């Protein structure tokens, strides 16, 4: 059986978890916080979350894990069969990761954990986020999903990255990054109705107090 190593508060972990659930694949969740200990690095070469354990060994990096799942279990596809359409889904997912998730992540310590982020970093992140959302508006299809009429890899990145970025915008910049973007708001509402998404959210809520305590204690 596949084993998913990580923790329920990680948005990247939850992208993989949703992919597994959508495909109806049996898997075991293994608590794993990553880090630089010898034991952690035996599982994840960079000490990152998530990691998928297969019968052949460990796979890290979210996009690589999902590609592996897609290739080995093509049922309930998260990528289109046609080459151009598949490339467009990957393009959208990559744009969300590079131009929305990563700039927002630089501000997570202050937005969500009560720490301070340098003003220069915040200003840079704000500019990148505004440009990133403009890119998503131009390139996303939203009919109703990011790339078209079915849930794809792009929606996994959208749902578990854009909402956090929106939180950064509201808390640090006093700006709703989805203002004037009704298609994105409608898609959030639609995906939240998914039973698998609701299960993931419940698991995250249950683990959040312990995660916050770990952050405050400096154990991570």
Residue pairs with C-beta under 8 A, 6 or more apart in sequence:
1 26
1 27
1 28
2 20
2 25
2 26
2 27
2 28
2 52
2 53
2 54
3 27
3 28
3 29
3 30
3 52
3 53
4 13
4 16
4 17
4 20
4 27
4 28
4 29
4 30
4 50
4 51
4 52
4 53
5 30
5 31
5 32
5 43
5 44
5 49
5 50
5 51
5 52
5 53
5 58
6 12
6 13
6 16
6 29
6 30
6 32
6 34
6 49
6 50
6 51
7 13
7 31
7 32
7 33
7 49
7 207
7 211
8 14
8 17
8 29
8 200
8 203
8 204
8 206
8 207
9 204
9 207
9 208
9 211
10 49
10 50
11 101
11 160
11 161
11 164
12 49
12 50
12 62
12 160
13 49
13 50
14 160
14 200
14 204
15 62
15 66
15 156
15 157
15 160
16 50
16 52
16 62
16 65
16 66
16 69
17 29
17 50
17 200
18 156
18 159
18 160
18 196
18 197
18 200
19 65
19 66
19 69
19 70
19 78
19 153
19 156
20 27
20 69
21 196
21 199
21 200
22 76
22 78
22 151
22 196
23 69
23 73
23 75
23 76
23 78
24 75
24 76
25 69
25 73
30 53
32 40
32 43
32 44
32 49
32 50
32 51
33 40
33 49
33 214
33 220
34 40
34 44
34 47
34 48
34 49
35 47
35 220
36 47
37 47
40 47
41 47
43 51
43 53
43 58
44 51
44 58
44 60
45 60
46 60
48 60
48 61
50 60
50 62
50 65
51 58
51 59
51 60
51 65
52 58
52 59
52 60
52 65
52 68
52 69
53 59
54 68
59 65
59 68
63 93
63 94
63 97
63 153
66 78
66 153
66 156
70 77
70 78
70 79
70 153
78 151
78 152
78 153
78 156
79 86
79 89
79 90
79 152
79 153
80 86
80 89
80 147
80 152
85 147
85 148
88 147
89 147
89 152
89 153
89 154
90 153
91 139
92 136
92 139
92 140
92 146
92 147
92 154
92 157
92 158
93 153
93 154
93 156
93 157
95 132
95 135
95 136
95 139
96 132
96 136
96 154
96 157
96 158
96 161
96 162
97 157
97 161
98 132
99 128
99 129
99 131
99 132
99 135
99 136
100 129
100 132
100 133
100 136
100 161
100 162
100 165
101 157
101 161
101 164
101 165
103 124
103 125
103 128
103 129
103 132
103 165
104 125
104 129
104 161
104 164
104 165
104 168
105 164
106 117
106 121
106 122
106 124
106 125
107 117
107 121
107 122
107 125
107 168
107 172
108 164
108 168
109 115
109 116
109 117
110 116
110 117
110 122
110 171
110 172
111 167
111 168
111 171
111 172
112 167
112 171
113 212
113 215
117 172
122 172
122 173
125 168
126 169
126 172
126 173
129 165
129 168
129 169
129 177
130 177
132 165
133 165
133 177
133 178
133 181
136 146
136 158
136 162
136 184
137 181
140 146
140 147
140 154
140 183
140 184
141 147
141 148
142 183
142 184
142 186
142 187
143 149
144 183
144 186
144 187
144 190
145 151
145 152
145 154
145 155
145 187
146 152
146 154
146 155
146 158
146 187
147 154
147 155
151 191
155 187
155 191
158 184
158 187
159 188
159 191
159 197
162 177
162 178
162 184
162 188
163 188
165 177
166 176
166 177
166 178
169 175
169 176
169 177
170 176
178 184
178 185
191 197
192 198
192 201
214 220
